[in-house]
Amino acid sequence: MHHINLGLQIVPKSKHLDTYALVDAAIAVIESSGVPFVVTPFETVMEGPQEELMSIAKAAQDAVFAAGADEVLVYYRLQVRKNGNVTMDEKTEKYRK
């Protein structure tokens, strides 16, 4: 199965809890999954098989609810290649020093 890139933005809503702490719950799920990922100020990008990444994204959403969010806005962005892998490195490696 080919690898894709999935950008995931989770925006939790809570009247009483810190938004960043709720986002941290989602990132912890992604981190524990073992897939390559990069956290940016607006989204977390993962690399791997699409079905696995979508499952991780759902688990991250569930973790935010379990941490106490009242509502969650979830935004997905995918890059899928018909006959090959999509990697984060192909897009960003030249910018790393």
C-alpha positions, -999 to +999 in steps of 0.1 A: +000+000+000+013+034-009+021+061+017+002+094+016+005+126+036-024+136+058-026+170+074-049+170+104-061+201+122-082+195+153-099+225+169-114+216+203-141+237+219-145+238+256-160+264+280-137+254+308-106+236+295-074+250+279-075+245+241-038+237+239-040+210+265-068+194+245-047+196+213-019+180+232-041+149+238-045+145+201-008+149+194+000+123+221-021+098+201-003+106+169+031+104+186+023+070+202+012+056+168+048+054+155+041+070+121+063+098+109+047+132+117+055+169+120+037+193+143+032+228+128+014+258+143-018+250+123-018+213+117+000+180+123+011+162+091+015+124+091+029+100+066+018+064+061-009+042+046-042+061+042-063+036+062-039+037+091-037+075+091-074+079+091-077+055+120-051+075+139-069+107+131-102+092+145-083+081+176-069+116+180-104+131+178-117+106+204-088+115+227-098+151+226-133+142+236-120+120+263-099+149+276-130+169+281-138+188+249-174+197+243-171+199+205-143+193+180-138+208+145-117+184+124-101+193+091-083+169+069-060+175+039-046+146+019-021+142-008-024+108-025-003+096-055-018+070-079+014+050-085+038+058-056+044+071-022+040+107-010+067+118+015+071+148+037+108+149+028+102+154-009+085+187+000+106+200+028+140+184+029+156+212+008+146+237+035+163+220+064+198+231+073 
